[in-house]
Amino acid sequence: MNALPFPFRGETLHALPSGGLHWPARRLLCVADLHLGKSDRMARRGGPMLPPYESLDTLDRLADDIAATGPSEVVCLGDSFDDLAAGRDLAGPVRARIAALMAGRRWIWVLGNHDPGPVDLGGTHLAEYRAGPLVFRHIAEPGAAGEVSGHYHPKARVTLRGRSLSRRCLLVDSARLILPAYGTYTGGLSCDRPELATLMEAGAEAILLGPQPVRLPMPR
Amino acid sequence: MTRPLPPAITGWFTARGWSIHPHQQAMLDRAAAPCQLLIAPTGGGKTMAGFLPTLAELADGSRAGLHTLYVSPLKALAADIKRNLTGPITDMGLPIRVEDRTGDTSSHTKRRQRADPPHILLTTPESLALLVSYEDAHRTFAGLQRIIVDEIHALAESKRGDQLMLALSRLSALAPGLRRVGLSATVEDPAAIARLLARHPDPCEILQADPGPDPDIAMLTTEAPPPWSGGGGKYAIPAVLEQVKRHRTTLIFHNTRAQAELFFHHLWLANDAQLPIGIHHGALAREQREKVEQAMVDGRLRAIVCTGSLDLGIDWGDVDLVIQVGAPKNVKRLVQRIGRANHRYNAPSKALIVPANRFEVIECTAALDAVRAHALDGDTDHTGPLDVLCQHILIRACAGPFHADDLFAEIRTAGAYADLPRATFDRCLDFAATGGYALRAYDQWQRLIQRPDGQWQLRDPRRALRIRMNIGTIVDADKMQVRYQRSRGGAPLGEVEEYFASMLRKGDTFLIGGQIVRYEGMREMVVEVSRTPYLKPKIATFMGTKFATSTQLSDRILQMFRQDDWPELPGHTRDWLRLQREVSRLPERDRLLIESFPHDGREHVVAYGFAGKNAQQTLGLLITKRMEEMGLNPMGFVSTDYATLIWGLDPLDDPRPLFTRDNLVETMEAWLADNAVMKRTFKGSAIIAGLIDRNQPGGQRKTGRQATFSTDILYDTLRKYDPDHVMLEITRAEAMRGLVDFGRIEEMLARIGDRIDHARLTRVSPLAAPLFLEPGRIPIAGMADQRLLEEEAQRLMTAAGLAA
């Protein structure tokens, strides 16, 4: 796998092509915004009946990342479920898949705005999780240091010889790291939008996902 | 047998010294036929011919309730007909109530119309579909006698037409004995339209009116030659203004809105005489359009710059000249546009064509020859698309419970669906009900449920609201309103595509409504702009329908290329073709010319397939995919009706393997799976079929952009987990005929066989040069991307003083 190593708060982290974050020294894998059960929630609310395969697809990719990195600890950075009911109603195959992934390792569900309470899937449910110099929480907080968060689903647009390319990305500066959404049915927020542009420091960088993640100054 | 008219009507004709046209009498005589199609040129009293039997039947005032439904493709046309019908009805003193009903009608009036319909209701296909979806549709339409479909040639073979014919199948079930009438401009194959119009297997009578005298049509000659490239016709502005001065009222047609905008802007700058000139196109705000329409009706305008939005029969009175800017792409449309001038029966229409560039000089010459030869473009067989069928099933469900057998039988009475297999219908019904997924995930949330008595109905009646909000088959790119900043509540200037808006940066200038504006920002899904003193827009807007040049026109052009010389062409164009023949060669009908050359640091390949824009686009996608596999690093391509230009990092040595049929078909299969055009096609069909909603109850779209995700993801997910899903089948079928148009690639391959000529040049050829300015460039998301991205990252990091 073409992971891209980069330094953060004295640690070496790896950006995975999938959008996951691997911390080899801690044997920790972190993914943000899985939004499991999204199609179910939309249909339940009388919305469109989207292809109901996105949870399996998200978990397939997560299984690949777990197989490739062999973590002893997995941190799901909030909005793991599209809402709490979706978390409760997960179909049998999805549940079984999650159980298989959880087996033999520590699993932390950080709470998010879509899933502010626990679901009955085992693992540990936390508002935030501290590990060494890093703190994992769903939404970035002002003034935080060593913070890894999700929530915003960042993406970046770059212009290459007169054409424009948009990709999901990680945002990183000296204080914080924002992960892209990992879930299959998730959109993105362009990093030049004020929500993200004001959050990140002047020298922030973006790591664009793709077959080989690429690092560049954050487009503003 | 000649049917006598009521005295009130004959008196009205006599008082004006008018007599009834033979085709109007013929329509009257055969008014009892279940289906009639009238083919008449513009200005032939077509509409009156359609309405006369209705007026005659209603003259004695003994009837109550809806008698005749009139459907036109344009809202404006419905309003116009109302005016033109109410006048004579009042003069004749007939006790007939006429009302229109379109998206612009107030909700109060709409409610009243359902309970107490007028004798004659004028509407559009979408409004009719909505009417049919109401629970009380059977009451509204009980007793309906006639339905008149105006400008049916513009609806035939479009999804709007398919939706209309499905609505008619419903109406015929609600009102047995309903008679159908179609009014059409001149078309090549009236029988094909008759087949779509008639209730299958009813016969349809076809009446042909006298086509009138030949039009007076020519190419506009200008002092300055047309430019080598571009599409606006700006060079011709002095000559066009001169023509406007010499005529009472001139319609200036353009093929796209962007070109109309640009042309209008430049026309104003050159309009020293201050002639009153307006602009009219579909992306303008309604208030703006109405102002122009009113000014036109009042005779206050000397010219209108317009697009297809004025193609159809609104009567603009005193138009005495039509100017077509840009090649017309299709002879039928040209003939119909020409008919907009001299809207009087038996007077020749006067028209001028302005080629926008030198290639179009050739195209226009070919089109003029075709018009003079009365050679229209042929129609193809039309089978009803399944996405429209899925929507129709949902519409039917809104109106109340139904038996699948009844609905199936009803749908098969629509000509385009006459051969629909039951199994296909059942799949569409399953899709509408449960989503149709292999994984039965939505059993508890499904849309339609089957009751114990076997009838299907909405699980949740509130769902009807959502379905009704999404009725329609015109899938435009998502549009955003454009307004002046700080003009809260002020009239919007118009709309731009969301994609276009997303590309704008603060300070960018672009054209809208004939004005250049500066992009300031986005607020709640409204694009905010300010006035700007700049004379040239930085960003060009490219919107509007893209028409592919018809096979007939392409063939005529290739025919011209065989000539030794071209005395019929202006000197500049003649020289250009000579130069092309000298430095490279001219494309031929039974051979395929490929040119390749380096330019501007990239390698270029041009394939002159003459297969029409959509097929050339597909060709571009197939070829670049193959080139990607060959490691040639293609970066993108652009297509016109006659050629595809591909650019990339490495030169192409031998094009032959790229263009063998087996190779293309094989690539096609793999490619169908994964490409931008398929995804766009999927999105359109997904919206029509009701897989995704365009509009949601509660008004505003979400502004949190991270909440919405691309439909491309749905396409990828379906392909991976449910490859046999009906939506993918619909997408493939759609793609073959619409945007992908593989049929015309097959035609081209059959035409050229293995006769491929490769001209390796040192620089851009004369014929290829215009392609470089063509809009609509399509990037290839291949390895060139990754290579460039890495280069760019390296450059930026170094520039920023950061070590990568």
Interface residues (C-beta under 8 A of the other chain):
Chain A: S39 D40 A43 R44 G46 G47 P48 M49 L50 P51 P52 Y53 E54 L56 D57 A91 Y152 H153 V158 L160 R161 R163 S164 L165 A181 T184 Y185 T186 G187 G188 L189 S190 R193 G203 E205 L208 G210 P211 Q212 V214 R215 L216 P217
Chain B: T434 G435 Y437 L439 A441 Y442 W445 Q446 R447 D460 R462 R463 R466 M503 M635 G636 G690 L691 I692 D693 Q696 G704 R705 Q706 A707 T708 F709 S710 I713 L714 T717 L718 K720 Y721 D722 H725 R777 P779 D785 Q786 L788 L789 E790 E792 A793 L796 M797 A800 L802 A804
